């Protein structure tokens, strides 16, 4: 993410796919199969990191596995 944002001009758009990870990010951890927990944790950590990035405005599209559209504002 950090390397990509450095390449995108202010006003530019970046889209990240699979940010809902099949809906598992909205489930309690115990409701997710053991095989998917590591990937779920990665998706949660990534979503948290970009949501705190003050350089971005974010929109989440809940189609498929989720698409997060980010616009660089500064």
C-alpha positions as CSV (number, residue, x, y, z in Angstrom):
1,X,0.0,0.0,0.0
2,X,2.7,2.5,1.0
3,X,4.7,2.0,-2.2
4,X,1.5,2.3,-4.3
5,X,0.3,5.5,-2.6
6,X,3.6,7.1,-3.4
7,X,3.1,6.5,-7.1
8,X,-0.5,7.8,-7.1
9,X,-1.0,11.5,-7.6
10,X,-3.3,13.6,-5.4
11,X,-6.8,12.9,-6.8
12,X,-5.8,9.5,-8.1
13,X,-7.7,6.4,-7.5
14,X,-6.6,3.0,-6.2
15,X,-8.9,0.0,-5.8
16,X,-8.3,-3.0,-3.6
17,X,-10.2,-6.3,-4.2
18,X,-11.2,-9.0,-1.7
19,X,-11.4,-6.6,1.3
20,X,-14.4,-8.4,2.7
21,X,-12.8,-11.8,2.3
22,X,-16.0,-13.6,1.6
23,X,-17.8,-11.8,4.4
24,X,-15.5,-13.4,7.1
25,X,-14.3,-9.9,8.3
26,X,-17.8,-9.3,9.7
27,X,-18.0,-12.6,11.5
28,X,-16.7,-13.5,15.0
29,X,-13.4,-15.3,14.8
30,X,-14.8,-18.5,16.2
31,X,-17.4,-18.6,13.3
32,X,-14.6,-18.7,10.7
33,X,-13.0,-22.0,9.8
34,X,-9.4,-22.5,11.1
35,X,-8.1,-22.5,7.5
36,X,-9.4,-19.0,6.8
37,X,-8.5,-17.3,10.1
38,X,-5.0,-16.2,9.0
39,X,-6.3,-14.7,5.8
40,X,-9.2,-13.1,7.7
41,X,-6.7,-11.5,10.1
42,X,-4.7,-10.1,7.2
43,X,-7.8,-8.6,5.6
44,X,-8.8,-7.0,8.9
45,X,-5.4,-5.6,9.5
46,X,-5.2,-4.2,6.0
47,X,-8.7,-2.7,6.2
48,X,-7.8,-1.1,9.5
49,X,-4.6,0.4,8.1
50,X,-6.1,2.0,5.1
51,X,-9.1,3.3,7.1
52,X,-6.6,5.2,9.3
53,X,-4.6,6.6,6.4
54,X,-5.4,10.3,6.4
55,X,-4.2,10.6,2.8
56,X,-7.3,8.7,1.6
57,X,-11.0,9.0,1.1
58,X,-12.5,5.5,1.1
59,X,-15.6,3.9,-0.3
60,X,-16.4,0.2,0.2
61,X,-18.4,-1.7,-2.5
62,X,-19.9,-4.8,-1.0
63,X,-20.0,-6.9,-4.2
64,X,-18.3,-10.3,-4.4
65,X,-15.5,-10.4,-1.8
66,X,-15.6,-6.6,-1.4
67,X,-13.9,-3.8,-3.3
68,X,-12.4,-0.8,-1.5
69,X,-12.0,2.3,-3.7
70,X,-9.5,4.9,-2.3
71,X,-9.0,8.4,-3.6
72,X,-5.7,10.1,-2.6
73,X,-6.6,13.5,-1.1
74,X,-3.1,14.6,0.1
